[in-house]
Amino acid sequence: MYAYIKGDIVAMKDEFIVIENNNVGYRIFCPLSISSRIGRVGDFVCVYTYHYVREDAIALYGFPSEEEYDMFVLLLTVSGIGPKVAMAIVGQFQPAEFSLAVISGDVKTLTGIKGLGKKGAERIVLELKDKLKGFAFRDTDMTSSVSLPSTSEALSSLEEASAALVVLGYPASEALMAVKSVYEDGMSVEEIIPKALRRMVRS
């Protein structure tokens, strides 16, 4: 119904913000971990919104970017995942970090989300793994100045290398940055991993 809402933030609470647009106040649900990335009281902002409608609930959920909105919508397609858990996940992970955790089957990291148990995390991995391939490297906030490859084969190599580093115990965000920073055209997974590891050890 609403793609986004532009207006002034007039109130911020633990679970929602109020955006005023043309003398209408919109209560938009999002935890502080998300609303703090949108802005502060008095700021003029653009909030991407999802209109959630069920028999017992109607609500607007808000996000600072289209990528986070897409991530939320995708999470709602997983059986047993409702808006509260989906918002908690979006609030804790950048889209690229979440994508890599799913692709690498990192259930342990996902169960760190409040309200998400092991079975729920396993369902997320099972149902979203194929859908998220290629998504881990579309998050421009984590790309820095690194030029990424355009071919699916090269992106697959980067994903596999990042996933391998996550399995070794490195955080998803650090793994992403490391493989991006060492990648050169034509590099294989076997070439990317040791170079990325050396960079991470030095940092």
N, C-alpha and C positions, 0 to 999 in steps of 0.2 A: 504493500500500500504506500509506504513512504520509503523512497530510496535513501534520502538523507534530509536532515533538518539543519538550517543555518540560523543562528541567533546568538543572543547573549546568555552566558551562564549566570543565572540569578541565585542558584542554591546548589550546594553539594553536600550530600549525606553519605553514610557508609555504603548504602546499596543503590543509590540513584542520584541523578542530577536533574535540575530543572532548566530547560532552555526556553527563553521567551522569544517568540517570533510574532510580529504583528499583534501584540497584546494578548497572545495566547501562550500559556505556559505548558510545555510538554514534559511530563515526567518520564525520564528515560533511565531504565535500569542498567546499572553497570557498577561493579565493585570499585573501590578506590584504586586498585591496581590498574584498572583500565581508565577510570575517569581522570586520574592524575596525568595520563598521557594525552587527554583531550584538551585540558586547559584548567584555568582557575576562575573563580567567581569574578565576573566583570569582563571576561574575555569574549570576543566574538568568534564563534567556532562553527565548524561543519562536522556534524555527527552522522555517520552512516548507521541506519536503523533497520532493525528486523521487527516486523509486526507479528507478534506471537499470539495466536488465537486458538483457544481450546474451550470446551464447554464450561469449564470452571475457572478460566483465566484469560484475560486479555492484557497484553503488556507490550511496551516498546523497549527493545534492548539496543544499546548504543555502542559504537566502536569508532576509534580514531582513524581507521583506514579500511579500504575495501578488502585488503588481504585478511585482516582480522575478522571482518564480517563473513567472508567466504569460509574461513576456518570454522566459525561458529555454525553456519548453515550446514556444513559438511558433518560436523559432530552430531547434529540433530538427526542425521540419517542413521546413526548407529543405534541398534536396539538397546533400549534401557538407558540411553543418555538423554537427560532433559536439559532445559535451559540453564539451571543453576550450576550443574556440573560443567556444562559446555562453557559457561562464562568463567568459571574458575580456571579451566584449562587455558582459555584465551588470555586470562589475566596473568598467568604464570609463564606461559611460553610465547616467544615470538613465533610466527608461522613457520619459519625455516627450522627452528629448533624442534618444534612439535613434529614437523614432517620427517625430520631425520630420526627422531626417537621412534616414530611409527615404522618407518622403512627398515630400521635396524632391529626392530622387535624389542626395544628397550622398555619392557613392562615395568621394571623396577623404578625407572624415572617417572613414568606415568602414574604409578600408584602413590607418588608423593603429593598428588592433588587431593585436597580435602573432599571427601565424599565419593572418591573413585577407588574401588577395590580392585583386587587382582583380576577377577573375572571380567569386570568392566573394561579394564585396561587391555586384557587379551582380546575382547570383542573389538575394541578400537583398532588394534593392530590387524586383526583378521579381516575386518570389513573395509579398512581405509588404506591398507598398504599399497595396493595396486593403483588406487585413485591418486595417491600423493606422490608417485614417482615423477620427478622433474620439478615438483613444487618447492623442494628444499632450497633451490638456488634462484627463486624468483623474488626473494625478500630483499629489496633494495637497501633497507636499513643496515643489513649485515654485509653488503657487497663491497663497501668502501670503494676504492678506485680500481679494483681488480676487474679485468675484462674476462667475461665468462664465455665458454664455447657455445655455439648455436646448435651443434648436432646432438641428436638424442644419444648417440653412442658415447660421446665425450661426457655429457651430463651424467650418464649412467656410471661412468668410471669415477667421476667425482663423488657421486652418491655412495658407491661401494667403498671408496676409500674413507669417506667420512664415517660411514657405518662401522667400518673396521676399527677406527679410532675410538668410537663410542664404546664398542665392545671391550676395548682395552682399558676403559675407565675414564676417558676424557669427556668433559662436558660437551654437549652437542654444539653449542655456540663456538667453543674453541676449536672443535674439529672442523667446522665449516670454514672458519677464517683461515685455518692452517692450510687446508687443501686448496682453497682459492688462491692463497698467496704464493704457493709453489707451483701451481699448474702452468704448464706450457702446452701449446698445440701438439697433439699426437701422443701425449704421455699416457702410459697404461696405469692400471691400478697398482701394479707391483712397483712402478717407478714413483708414483705419487706418495704412497704410504711412508716409505723411509725418509723422503725429503720433508714431509709434513711433520713426522716425528722429531726429526732433528731441529726443526724450527720451534716446535713446542717445548723441547727440552731447553733450548737456549733462552726462551722468553720467560 
